[in-house]
Amino acid sequence: MKTSLKIINFYDNLERISYKSKIKVLNPYIRPEVKKIYKAFYHKFFDDNNKRIILFGINPGRLGGGITGIPFTDPYNLKENCGIDSNFKIKKELSSKFIYEMIDAYGSIYQFYKKFFISSICPYGFTLNGKNINYYDDIKLFDKWKNKIVEWIRFQIEHIGSNKTCVIIGKGKNQKFFELLNKEYKFFDEIIALPHPRWILQYRSKHKNFYIENYIKTLKQIKS
């Protein structure tokens, strides 16, 4: 089975956790337009039998992956950089902006996705009072979703990537939580962490090119 179909099967068969809370779950994958889009995306860039190096973000935000179903891909970059039309309102997200500028500087979008698969530690997003929150911001939320997160990571290692090296997008809490999971479940031999794009553009925007170069240098050194 081609890699594209394995990824599509992953998203087609995601199971949502039943959890009573004020925290709302972002679940774009049940919408017909999103299913159409992620199938077009993965058929376009992953239609081969190659394994990828997995880059794990945190979880989808309400302006990016929470709309399109594709991590770090907002409606603007879906059209302008991925060449995929949709009925989504053209919205922009800071993290998506950085990632696609980095991909462009890497070489080309085809070259990048031939080697890498961008995922999320938790493929569902979360909001509280209309604002994004992360899977680790509420310990009860994390405990409720932990077993499913472990299952999803194992699936991706087996079918999409490998257990040699992964990249964590987001130093700090995301890195810490993933390293604890990795210590417990021994997913990967090596974990490489990079600063989160939103942090870069919010707090280090003057040095954006430095961080893009750092991303590219780090990613190109990883052996498939």
C-alpha positions, 0 to 999 in steps of 0.5 A: 500500500502506498504511503499516501493511502496509509496516511489517509487511512490514519486520518479516516479512522481516527477515534475521538475520546469522549470527554466532558469538559469546558474544553472543546475538541477541534475535529476537522476530519469529519467534514466532507470538504476536509476529507476531500482536501487531505486526500488530495494533499497526500495523494499529491505529495506522498504517492509512493512507497517511501518512509518519511522522517516524522515531524511532530507539532503539538496539535492543530490550531483553529486557524490552520490544521484545525480548518484544513486537516493538514498540520501547519497548513492554513487555507492560504498556503493550501492554495498558494503553496500546495496548489490545492483549491478549497471552499475554505475562507482564505485565512493565514496562520503564523505557524503555517507562514513560517513552515512554508517559507522554510519549505520554500527555502529548503528547495521545493515542496515536493523535495521536502515532503518526499523526505518528511511527514509533518504530523501532530502529537495529538491530531485533534486540536483543543480550544477553551473560551475560543482560544487554542490550548495544547494537549499538555495544558490541562493534565486531566485532558492529557491523561484522558487522551494519553493512551490514544496518543501512544496508539497514534504515534505507534501507527505512524512509526510502523506505517509512515516513518521509522523509530530512528529519529523524529523531530519535535516542533516546539521546544519547552513543554512539548519537548518535555512531554514527548521526551517523557512519553518516549522514555516510557514507550521507547518510540524513537532512538533519537529526538531532535527539537526545534523552536516552534514557528509561532514562538519564532514569529511572535518573539524573534521575528527579526531573526526569522531567517536565522531560524529558517536556516537552522531548521533547514540545516538540522533537517538536511543532516537527518538521514532517512 
